C-alpha cells in the first residue's frame, strides 16, 4: 500500500510516467505470483513457520535495496524482491490454519487474517502521511524493514511447527499434485474469477484510487490519506462480516457460493456506478466497492475442504497465482491507459479515469459471469485428485 501515498514522490524522483509508476508498484504482484508455485511446494514440505521466517529476510533485503535505490530500474528490482519476500505471509498463515483448525472455522479465521493485513494497509495511509512530514521516505522505509526483521524473529522463536507432508513425498510427486489443480474445473473457475476480481479491486485500492481522489475529486494529499484510511476500514469490515456470515452458514452445513458471488456482484455494480457519480459523492461507492469485494476471502475456504490437507499449501498458493497475476495486470494497464492522455499540472487527465476504470470493471464482470455459469460444478462430487 505504501506507493498509494508515495506515488507522487516516487514518480517525481525517478521520472516515472503513469505506466512507469504502475509498473513499479505492480512488479511486486508479478514477483509475488511468480514465486507462488515453489512456495506451495516449500510450505507443504517444510512447514509454514520456517518458510515464512526465511522469506521475510528476503523482504527485508528488498526493503533496504528500495530505500537505497537511485534509479527507476533499481527501485523496480527492489520492489520485486520485496514481493518475493512477503509472498509467503498470507499463504503460510492459511496453510497453518488448515493444519491446526477444523474446516468449519476456516472462513472466520481467514477473515481475521485478511483484516490484520488491512490494518497494515491502514498504517500506510494517514500514519504514513504524517510520518513523511518529519522523515524522508527512504528513512521511513527503514522502519518497515525493522518491523519485517522483528516479525521474522517472532516466527523463528514462538510460532509452533506444523506440516502435513506425507513421509517419502518427492518433489516430482508434489509438482504433479500442483499440475493436477490446473485440470480441476472447480479450482480453475474459482481461480479465474478471483484473479479478475482482484485485477479490479486491488489495483485500485493499492494505487489508483489515490490519484483518482487527487485528480478527479480534487483532494489534497492529507485528504487522500484520510480517504484511503476510510477505504481500508471498509476492507476490514468486509473481511470480518463475510467471514462471520460464512461461519454461520458452515454450522448449518450450507455452502458459501452465493455469499461469495453476491459480494463480488455488489462490488462490480458499485464500480460501474462510480463512473457516473459526481466525484464529491463517490466515496460511499468506493467504500462499498472495496468492502463487498472482500468476499474473495471465501474462495480459499471453498477449496480448503475439497483437497487433502497435505496439499493445503499448493491449493492456496495456486489460487494466489491467479489473484496476483490479475493485480499486476490491472495495476500496470491502468497506468498505461492514463498515459494515453496528456498530463495536467496537477496530475493525470480526469477524462482518462472512466476509460481505465471501465476496463477493470469489464474484466471483473466477465470473471464473475464465468463463475456463475459453472455453478453446478461446485455442487458436484470431488474429483479423483480431490479425494486423493
C-alpha positions as CSV (number, residue, x, y, z in Angstrom):
1,X,0.0,0.0,0.0
2,X,2.9,2.4,0.6
3,X,3.0,3.5,-3.1
4,X,-0.5,4.8,-2.9
5,X,0.8,7.6,-0.7
6,X,4.4,7.7,-2.0
7,X,3.3,7.6,-5.7
8,X,3.7,11.3,-6.5
9,X,7.1,11.4,-4.7
10,X,8.4,8.3,-6.5
11,X,7.1,9.5,-9.9
12,X,8.9,12.8,-9.5
13,X,12.1,11.4,-8.1
14,X,12.5,8.6,-10.6
15,X,10.9,10.5,-13.6
16,X,8.1,8.0,-14.0
17,X,5.0,8.2,-16.2
18,X,1.7,6.8,-15.1
19,X,2.6,3.5,-16.8
20,X,6.0,3.5,-15.1
21,X,4.5,4.2,-11.7
22,X,2.1,1.3,-12.4
23,X,4.9,-1.0,-13.3
24,X,7.0,0.0,-10.3
25,X,4.1,-0.8,-8.0
26,X,2.7,-3.8,-9.8
27,X,6.0,-5.7,-10.2
28,X,5.6,-6.5,-6.5
29,X,2.5,-8.6,-7.5
30,X,4.2,-10.1,-10.5
31,X,7.1,-11.3,-8.4
32,X,4.6,-12.5,-5.7
33,X,2.7,-14.5,-8.3
34,X,5.9,-15.9,-9.9
35,X,7.0,-17.4,-6.5
36,X,3.7,-19.0,-5.7
37,X,4.4,-22.4,-7.3
38,X,7.7,-23.0,-5.5
39,X,6.2,-21.5,-2.4
40,X,3.3,-24.1,-2.3
41,X,5.8,-26.9,-2.5
42,X,8.0,-25.4,0.2
43,X,5.1,-24.9,2.5
44,X,3.9,-28.5,2.2
45,X,7.4,-29.9,2.5
46,X,9.0,-27.8,5.3
47,X,6.0,-26.2,7.1
48,X,4.8,-22.6,7.2
49,X,7.0,-21.4,10.1
50,X,10.4,-21.9,8.7
51,X,9.5,-20.9,5.1
52,X,7.8,-17.7,6.1
53,X,10.6,-16.6,8.6
54,X,13.2,-17.2,5.9
55,X,11.4,-15.3,3.2
56,X,10.9,-12.3,5.4
57,X,14.7,-11.9,5.5
58,X,14.5,-11.6,1.7
59,X,11.8,-9.0,2.1
60,X,13.9,-7.0,4.5
61,X,16.8,-7.1,2.0
62,X,14.4,-5.8,-0.7
63,X,13.3,-3.0,1.6
64,X,16.9,-2.0,2.2
65,X,17.5,-2.0,-1.6
66,X,14.4,0.0,-2.2
67,X,15.4,2.7,0.3
68,X,18.8,2.9,-1.3
69,X,17.7,2.9,-5.0
70,X,18.9,5.7,-7.1
71,X,17.3,4.8,-10.4
72,X,13.9,3.5,-11.5
73,X,15.3,0.2,-12.6
74,X,16.9,-0.4,-9.2
75,X,13.7,0.5,-7.4
76,X,11.7,-1.9,-9.6
77,X,14.2,-4.7,-8.9
78,X,14.0,-4.0,-5.2
79,X,10.2,-3.9,-5.3
80,X,10.2,-7.3,-7.0
81,X,12.5,-8.7,-4.2
82,X,10.1,-7.4,-1.6
83,X,7.3,-9.2,-3.4
84,X,9.1,-12.5,-3.3
85,X,10.0,-12.0,0.3
86,X,6.4,-11.4,1.5
87,X,4.9,-13.9,-0.9
88,X,4.7,-16.5,1.9
89,X,3.0,-14.4,4.6
90,X,-0.7,-15.0,3.8
91,X,-0.2,-18.4,2.4
92,X,1.9,-19.6,5.3
93,X,-0.9,-18.5,7.6
94,X,-3.6,-20.2,5.6
95,X,-1.6,-23.4,5.4
96,X,-1.1,-23.4,9.1
97,X,-4.8,-22.9,9.8
98,X,-5.7,-25.9,7.6
99,X,-3.3,-27.9,9.7
100,X,-4.4,-26.6,13.1
101,X,-8.1,-25.9,12.9
102,X,-11.3,-27.7,11.9
103,X,-12.7,-26.8,8.4
104,X,-15.8,-25.0,9.7
105,X,-13.6,-22.5,11.5
106,X,-11.5,-21.6,8.4
107,X,-13.7,-18.9,6.9
108,X,-13.7,-16.8,10.0
109,X,-10.0,-17.4,10.8
110,X,-9.1,-16.5,7.2
111,X,-11.2,-13.3,7.5
112,X,-9.4,-12.3,10.7
113,X,-6.1,-12.8,8.9
114,X,-7.1,-10.7,5.9
115,X,-8.3,-8.0,8.4
116,X,-4.9,-8.0,10.0
117,X,-3.4,-7.3,6.6
118,X,-5.9,-4.4,6.1
119,X,-4.7,-2.9,9.4
120,X,-1.2,-3.0,7.8
121,X,-2.7,-1.2,4.8
122,X,-4.2,1.4,7.2
123,X,-0.8,2.2,8.6
124,X,0.2,3.1,5.0
125,X,-2.4,5.9,4.8
126,X,-2.7,8.7,7.4
127,X,0.1,7.4,9.7
128,X,2.5,7.2,6.8
129,X,1.4,10.6,5.5
130,X,2.1,12.1,9.0
131,X,5.4,10.3,9.2
132,X,6.5,11.7,5.8
133,X,6.1,15.2,7.3
134,X,9.1,14.6,9.6
135,X,11.1,11.9,7.8
136,X,12.2,11.4,4.2
137,X,10.6,8.4,2.5
138,X,13.8,6.5,2.5
139,X,14.2,6.7,6.2
140,X,10.6,5.8,6.7
141,X,11.1,2.7,4.6
142,X,13.9,1.6,7.0
143,X,11.2,1.4,9.8
144,X,9.3,-1.1,7.7
145,X,12.5,-3.1,7.3
146,X,13.0,-3.2,11.0
147,X,9.4,-4.3,11.6
148,X,9.9,-7.1,9.0
149,X,13.0,-8.4,10.8
150,X,11.1,-8.4,14.1
151,X,8.3,-10.5,12.6
152,X,10.8,-13.0,11.2
153,X,12.3,-13.3,14.7
154,X,8.9,-13.9,16.2
155,X,8.2,-16.7,13.7
156,X,11.5,-18.4,14.5
157,X,11.2,-18.3,18.2
158,X,7.5,-18.6,19.1
159,X,5.3,-20.0,16.3
160,X,4.8,-23.8,16.5
161,X,5.8,-26.1,13.8
162,X,3.4,-27.9,11.6
163,X,3.4,-29.8,8.3
164,X,1.1,-32.4,6.8
165,X,3.6,-33.7,4.3
166,X,3.3,-37.4,3.7
167,X,6.6,-39.2,4.6
168,X,8.5,-40.0,1.4
169,X,6.8,-37.5,-0.8
170,X,9.2,-36.4,-3.5
171,X,9.4,-33.1,-5.3
172,X,8.2,-34.6,-8.5
173,X,5.1,-36.0,-6.8
174,X,4.4,-32.6,-5.3
175,X,4.7,-31.0,-8.7
176,X,2.3,-33.5,-10.2
177,X,-0.2,-32.6,-7.5
178,X,0.1,-28.9,-8.3
179,X,-0.3,-29.6,-12.0
180,X,-3.4,-31.6,-11.2
181,X,-5.0,-28.4,-9.8
182,X,-5.0,-26.9,-13.2
183,X,-7.0,-29.8,-14.5
184,X,-9.7,-29.4,-11.9
185,X,-12.7,-27.5,-13.2
186,X,-13.8,-26.1,-9.8
187,X,-10.3,-24.8,-9.0
188,X,-9.8,-23.1,-12.4
189,X,-13.2,-21.5,-12.5
190,X,-12.8,-20.1,-9.0
191,X,-9.2,-19.0,-9.6
192,X,-10.0,-17.1,-12.8
193,X,-12.9,-15.3,-11.1
194,X,-10.7,-14.4,-8.1
195,X,-8.0,-13.1,-10.5
196,X,-10.4,-11.0,-12.4
197,X,-11.9,-9.5,-9.2
198,X,-8.5,-8.7,-7.8
199,X,-7.4,-7.2,-11.1
200,X,-10.0,-4.5,-10.4
201,X,-10.2,-4.2,-6.6
202,X,-6.6,-4.5,-5.5
203,X,-5.2,-2.5,-8.5
204,X,-7.4,0.4,-7.4
205,X,-7.1,0.1,-3.7
206,X,-3.4,-0.2,-3.5
207,X,-2.5,2.6,-6.0
208,X,-5.0,4.2,-8.4
209,X,-7.8,5.3,-6.0
210,X,-5.3,7.8,-4.5
211,X,-4.6,9.6,-7.9
212,X,-8.4,9.4,-8.7
213,X,-9.1,11.2,-5.4
214,X,-6.5,13.8,-6.3
215,X,-7.2,14.4,-10.0
216,X,-11.0,13.8,-10.2
217,X,-12.3,14.6,-6.7
218,X,-9.7,17.4,-6.1
219,X,-8.4,16.0,-2.7
220,X,-5.3,17.4,-1.0
221,X,-2.5,14.9,0.0
222,X,-3.9,14.8,3.6
223,X,-7.4,14.2,2.3
224,X,-6.2,11.4,0.0
225,X,-4.6,9.7,3.0
226,X,-7.8,10.0,5.0
227,X,-9.8,8.7,2.1
228,X,-7.5,5.6,1.9
229,X,-7.9,5.1,5.6
230,X,-11.7,5.0,5.2
231,X,-11.5,2.6,2.4
232,X,-9.3,0.2,4.4
233,X,-11.8,0.4,7.2
234,X,-14.3,-0.9,4.7
235,X,-11.9,-3.7,3.9
236,X,-11.7,-4.8,7.5
237,X,-15.5,-4.6,8.0
238,X,-16.0,-6.7,4.8
239,X,-13.5,-9.4,5.7
240,X,-14.9,-9.8,9.2
241,X,-18.5,-9.6,8.1
242,X,-18.2,-12.1,5.2
243,X,-16.1,-14.4,7.4
244,X,-18.7,-14.4,10.2
245,X,-21.5,-15.0,7.8
246,X,-19.7,-17.9,6.2
247,X,-19.0,-19.5,9.5
248,X,-22.7,-19.3,10.3
249,X,-23.5,-21.0,7.0
250,X,-20.9,-23.7,7.7
251,X,-22.5,-24.5,11.0
252,X,-25.8,-25.1,9.1
253,X,-24.0,-27.3,6.6
254,X,-24.6,-24.8,3.8
255,X,-22.0,-23.7,1.2
256,X,-20.9,-20.1,0.8
257,X,-21.0,-19.9,-3.0
258,X,-23.8,-17.4,-3.2
259,X,-22.3,-15.3,-0.5
260,X,-19.1,-15.1,-2.5
261,X,-20.9,-14.4,-5.8
262,X,-23.2,-11.9,-4.2
263,X,-20.4,-9.9,-2.7
264,X,-18.5,-9.8,-6.0
265,X,-21.7,-8.8,-7.8
266,X,-22.2,-5.8,-5.4
267,X,-18.6,-4.8,-5.8
268,X,-18.9,-4.8,-9.6
269,X,-22.1,-2.8,-9.5
270,X,-20.5,-0.1,-7.3
271,X,-17.5,0.2,-9.6
272,X,-19.8,0.8,-12.6
273,X,-21.8,3.5,-10.7
274,X,-18.6,5.3,-9.6
275,X,-18.0,6.4,-13.2
276,X,-21.4,8.1,-13.4
277,X,-21.5,9.6,-9.9
278,X,-20.4,13.2,-9.1
279,X,-16.9,12.8,-7.6
280,X,-17.8,14.6,-4.3
281,X,-20.4,11.9,-3.7
282,X,-18.4,8.8,-4.8
283,X,-16.6,8.0,-1.5
284,X,-19.5,5.8,-0.2
285,X,-19.3,3.9,-3.5
286,X,-15.6,3.3,-3.1
287,X,-16.2,2.2,0.4
288,X,-18.9,-0.3,-0.7
289,X,-16.8,-1.5,-3.7
290,X,-13.8,-2.4,-1.6
291,X,-15.9,-3.8,1.3
292,X,-18.0,-6.0,-1.0
293,X,-15.0,-7.3,-2.9
294,X,-13.5,-8.7,0.3
295,X,-15.9,-11.6,-0.3
296,X,-12.9,-13.1,-2.2
297,X,-11.7,-14.3,1.2
298,X,-14.3,-17.0,1.0
299,X,-12.6,-18.6,-2.1
300,X,-9.9,-20.1,0.0
301,X,-12.3,-21.7,2.3
302,X,-14.4,-23.1,-0.6
303,X,-11.4,-25.0,-1.8
304,X,-9.9,-26.0,1.5
305,X,-12.5,-28.7,2.0
306,X,-12.1,-30.2,-1.4
307,X,-8.5,-31.2,-1.3
308,X,-6.2,-33.2,1.0
309,X,-4.7,-31.4,3.9
310,X,-1.2,-32.3,2.7
311,X,-2.0,-30.2,-0.4
312,X,-3.1,-27.1,1.5
313,X,0.0,-25.1,0.5
314,X,-0.3,-25.8,-3.2
315,X,-4.1,-25.2,-3.2
316,X,-3.8,-21.8,-1.6
317,X,-0.8,-20.7,-3.5
318,X,-2.2,-21.9,-6.8
319,X,-5.3,-19.7,-6.1
320,X,-3.0,-16.9,-5.3
321,X,-1.1,-17.1,-8.6
322,X,-4.3,-16.1,-10.5
323,X,-5.1,-13.4,-8.0
324,X,-1.7,-11.7,-8.1
325,X,-1.3,-12.0,-11.9
326,X,-4.6,-10.1,-12.0
327,X,-3.3,-7.5,-9.6
328,X,-0.2,-6.9,-11.7
329,X,-2.1,-6.8,-15.0
330,X,-4.7,-4.4,-13.7
331,X,-2.4,-2.0,-11.9
332,X,0.0,-1.7,-14.9
333,X,-2.7,-1.4,-17.6
334,X,-4.5,1.3,-15.6
335,X,-1.3,3.4,-15.8
336,X,-0.8,2.7,-19.4
337,X,-4.4,3.9,-20.2
338,X,-3.8,7.1,-18.2
339,X,-0.7,7.8,-20.3
340,X,-2.9,7.9,-23.4
341,X,-4.0,11.4,-22.3
342,X,-1.6,14.3,-21.7
343,X,-0.9,15.0,-18.0
344,X,-2.3,18.1,-16.3
345,X,-0.3,20.3,-14.0
346,X,-2.0,18.6,-11.0
347,X,-1.5,15.0,-12.2
348,X,-3.3,12.8,-14.7
349,X,-6.1,13.8,-17.0
350,X,-9.5,13.3,-15.3
351,X,-11.2,12.2,-18.5
352,X,-8.8,9.2,-18.7
353,X,-10.1,7.6,-15.5
354,X,-13.5,6.5,-16.7
355,X,-11.9,4.5,-19.5
356,X,-9.3,2.9,-17.2
357,X,-12.0,2.1,-14.6
358,X,-14.3,0.7,-17.3
359,X,-11.6,-1.7,-18.5
360,X,-11.2,-3.1,-14.9
361,X,-14.9,-3.3,-14.5
362,X,-15.4,-5.3,-17.7
363,X,-12.8,-7.9,-16.7
364,X,-14.2,-8.2,-13.2
365,X,-17.7,-8.7,-14.6
366,X,-16.5,-11.3,-17.1
367,X,-14.8,-13.3,-14.3
368,X,-18.0,-13.2,-12.2
369,X,-20.2,-14.3,-15.1
370,X,-17.9,-17.3,-15.8
371,X,-18.1,-18.3,-12.2
372,X,-21.9,-18.2,-12.2
373,X,-22.1,-20.2,-15.4
374,X,-20.3,-23.1,-13.7
375,X,-22.4,-23.1,-10.5
376,X,-23.3,-26.8,-11.0
377,X,-19.6,-27.8,-10.8
378,X,-19.5,-26.6,-7.2
379,X,-22.3,-28.9,-6.2
380,X,-20.6,-31.9,-7.8
381,X,-18.7,-34.6,-6.1
382,X,-14.9,-34.2,-5.6
383,X,-12.7,-35.4,-8.4
384,X,-10.1,-38.2,-8.0
385,X,-7.5,-35.6,-7.2
386,X,-9.7,-34.0,-4.5
387,X,-10.3,-37.4,-2.9
388,X,-6.6,-38.4,-3.0
